Amino acid sequence: MMQLNLPAYPFRTTQKEGRTLIFDVSRRRWVKLTPEEWVRQHFVRYLVEEKHYPASLIAVEHSLQINRQNFRADAVVFSNAGKPLLVVECKAPGVKITQKVFEQIVRYNFEFQVGFLIVTNGLSHFCCRIDKINLSYEYLNEIPGYDELMR
C-alpha cells in the first residue's frame, strides 16, 4: 500500500486465499485490505494516537439508515454520554475529494447531527465545523483534538 499523508503505524496483516487482510483493532476482526481500508485504519489510528481520541468511543463502519436505505459511516466519534460528535468519511488515495464526497457526508450528518465533519483520502484531509445556530460551516486548518470536540 502507498505512503499516506499521515504518520506510519505498524499494522498486523496476513494473507488468506490470495488476499491481504488487516486486523482492525476497533472491530476486533480481520478485514480485506483495500486502499480505502488502508486510509481508514491510518486515520482512526491518527485520531487515537496523535489527537488523543478515546479508541473506545470511535465506531468504525457505523451503520445508519437514510430513507430506508442502509449506509455505513467510515468512523463516528462519540462523547462519553454516547452523543455523536464527529463523522469521518474515508476514500481511497486515488479518489479525488469532490463536492459529491462532501454531499455524502452531509447526508450522513442529517442522521448524526454532529458539529464536525472530516473527509480524507489519506493524502488530503478536510475538516469543517458545523455552526448549527447560524446554519453555516467553516473549514479548519487543523483537525481538532478530542477536548475541542467536547466544547
LINQUI-V859652 format. One record per residue. RES is the residue in one small letter. SS is DSSP state (alpha for helix, beta for strand, coil for the rest). PSI is psi in degrees with one decimal (none if undefined). OMEGA is omega in whole degrees, 0 to 359 (none if undefined). Layout:
<<RES & SS & PSI & OMEGA> <RES & SS & PSI & OMEGA>>
//
This chain:
<<m & coil & 156.0 & 185> <m & coil & 157.9 & 175> <q & coil & 134.6 & 181> <l & coil & 170.7 & 175> <n & coil & 53.6 & 179> <l & coil & 159.1 & 176> <p & coil & 150.1 & 177> <a & coil & 131.4 & 179> <y & coil & 150.7 & 175> <p & coil & 134.0 & 178> <f & coil & 151.2 & 174> <r & coil & 124.9 & 177> <t & beta & 159.6 & 178> <t & beta & 165.6 & 176> <q & beta & 136.1 & 177> <k & beta & 122.5 & 179> <e & coil & 41.5 & 177> <g & coil & 6.1 & 179> <r & beta & 147.9 & 175> <t & beta & 131.4 & 177> <l & beta & 150.0 & 176> <i & beta & 142.3 & 180> <f & beta & 120.2 & 178> <d & beta & 109.9 & 182> <v & coil & -37.9 & 181> <s & coil & -44.9 & 182> <r & coil & -6.7 & 179> <r & coil & 45.6 & 178> <r & beta & 163.6 & 177> <w & beta & 136.5 & 178> <v & beta & 154.7 & 179> <k & beta & 131.5 & 180> <l & coil & 100.4 & 175> <t & coil & 167.1 & 176> <p & alpha & -39.6 & 178> <e & alpha & -40.1 & 179> <e & alpha & -37.1 & 177> <w & alpha & -44.4 & 178> <v & alpha & -46.8 & 181> <r & alpha & -47.0 & 181> <q & alpha & -43.8 & 179> <h & alpha & -43.7 & 186> <f & alpha & -40.7 & 177> <v & alpha & -42.7 & 179> <r & alpha & -39.4 & 177> <y & alpha & -45.5 & 179> <l & alpha & -40.2 & 182> <v & alpha & -50.6 & 189> <e & alpha & -35.3 & 184> <e & coil & -35.2 & 184> <k & coil & -0.1 & 173> <h & coil & 37.6 & 173> <y & coil & 136.5 & 177> <p & coil & 122.2 & 182> <a & alpha & -34.2 & 182> <s & alpha & -12.3 & 181> <l & alpha & 15.2 & 177> <i & beta & 121.1 & 176> <a & beta & 121.7 & 180> <v & beta & 134.6 & 184> <e & beta & 56.7 & 181> <h & beta & 125.8 & 183> <s & beta & 145.9 & 173> <l & beta & 162.4 & 180> <q & beta & 130.0 & 177> <i & beta & 123.7 & 181> <n & coil & 45.6 & 178> <r & coil & 14.3 & 174> <q & beta & 139.8 & 180> <n & beta & 136.7 & 178> <f & beta & 170.0 & 175> <r & beta & 123.8 & 172> <a & beta & 137.4 & 183> <d & beta & -44.0 & 177> <a & beta & 140.2 & 175> <v & beta & 129.9 & 179> <v & beta & 133.6 & 183> <f & beta & 159.6 & 171> <s & coil & 172.4 & 176> <n & coil & -26.9 & 180> <a & coil & 0.6 & 178> <g & coil & 11.3 & 179> <k & coil & 129.4 & 177> <p & beta & 137.1 & 182> <l & beta & -33.0 & 187> <l & beta & 142.5 & 175> <v & beta & 137.2 & 179> <v & beta & 131.8 & 173> <e & beta & 122.2 & 181> <c & beta & 141.2 & 175> <k & coil & 160.6 & 176> <a & coil & 152.4 & 181> <p & coil & -29.6 & 181> <g & coil & -4.7 & 181> <v & coil & 123.6 & 179> <k & coil & 138.9 & 177> <i & coil & 112.0 & 184> <t & coil & 177.2 & 176> <q & alpha & -35.2 & 180> <k & alpha & -38.2 & 178> <v & alpha & -42.5 & 178> <f & alpha & -36.9 & 178> <e & alpha & -35.5 & 178> <q & alpha & -48.6 & 183> <i & alpha & -31.8 & 177> <v & alpha & -38.7 & 175> <r & alpha & -43.9 & 178> <y & alpha & -35.3 & 183> <n & alpha & -17.1 & 172> <f & alpha & -33.7 & 179> <e & alpha & -46.2 & 188> <f & alpha & -33.5 & 181> <q & coil & 47.5 & 180> <v & coil & 167.8 & 179> <g & coil & -9.7 & 182> <f & beta & 139.8 & 176> <l & beta & 139.5 & 176> <i & beta & 134.9 & 173> <v & beta & 131.4 & 181> <t & beta & 148.5 & 169> <n & coil & 16.4 & 180> <g & coil & -21.0 & 179> <l & coil & -40.8 & 176> <s & coil & 138.3 & 181> <h & beta & 132.1 & 178> <f & beta & 128.6 & 180> <c & beta & 133.2 & 175> <c & beta & 149.0 & 177> <r & beta & 131.3 & 180> <i & beta & 127.8 & 176> <d & beta & 98.8 & 185> <k & coil & -27.3 & 181> <i & coil & -47.7 & 182> <n & coil & 4.5 & 180> <l & coil & 52.6 & 180> <s & beta & 179.9 & 178> <y & beta & 159.2 & 176> <e & beta & 138.4 & 176> <y & beta & 138.0 & 180> <l & beta & 148.0 & 177> <n & coil & -19.9 & 183> <e & coil & 148.2 & 176> <i & coil & 127.7 & 184> <p & coil & 152.6 & 171> <g & coil & 167.9 & 183> <y & alpha & -38.3 & 180> <d & alpha & -38.3 & 180> <e & alpha & -32.3 & 178> <l & alpha & -31.6 & 185> <m & alpha & -15.7 & 181> <r & coil & none & none>>
//
